[in-house]
Amino acid sequence: MNMNKATIAASFYAAISISFWGISFVSTKAVVDTIEPYTLLALRFAIGALFLLAVLVIKRYPLTLPLRYIPHVIVLSVLGVFIHQVIQATALLSIDASAAGWMISFSPVFTVILSMLFLHEKMTWLRSAGMLIAIIGVLMVTSARSGQSPGFEVNFGYILMVLSTLNWAVYSVLLKRLRVPLPSLIVTFYMSLLGCLLSIPFLLRNRGWENMDFLTNTEWAHILFLGIFVSGVGYWYWAKALEVMEASRVSMFLYLEPLVTFIAAVLLLHEKILFISILGGIIIILGVIMVNGQLVSVIRRVIWARK
């Protein structure tokens, strides 16, 4: 496969991953009203781990995990899988999926702040302006409440989504510092497995299995989608894209995630289209692009596409 075809394939993998991750907010929102978050996460991680194990067996990957890297995988699993998904699932109990999708795009701002503090990256005027713009966008999204007039009333779900973006930023920085020299498919499998094991005690405490009988076929389909396509294929394809393309180029696809979430929320959950929420989401993405120093690159790509 030549470089051009490899790049096209990598772009396809990245786009598929982002599509699955964008829809994940909608699938989670569709289920959390029937079963509590820990039960959902236990099911999701278990299905994802089984799927990834099957892929590893088919591809004949060794399942060994060196002892020296076990603490690394545990830390990444707790932050990037368990805590991250618990916060998001709990937040979706009180906010719309589309709003969650817009707000998760704010995460790179926290990543840049932490990178400046711990990785010694520099602050620029462009980044400062981008942060301010992104914060304004977040305030606009959090002020938009379905069926109500805009106003800045505090909603605990929005606070949790902000914490979710901060948690993901911490995870991203640690991912750079805690390098695990193993195939990403193996690391993803162990992260899903640990996510399931961490969720089980809470499932037992809350007797989460009691509400599983109330799940409809549609809700089971959402759970299977979250386990196989979001936790399994999504992370796998994202890693395949990173094998060919630079991380900065692959990260450009992240800007499509809130758009996918918004479209899926309107089509599947029939959420209302609020202009202030859409505008706030666009402003967040613009601010994040500025923070990442990719504004010029984006403008060039748009100009090139029109030629």
Order of alpha helices (4+ residues) and beta strands (2+ residues): alpha-alpha-alpha-alpha-alpha-alpha-alpha-alpha-alpha-alpha-alpha-alpha-alpha-alpha-alpha
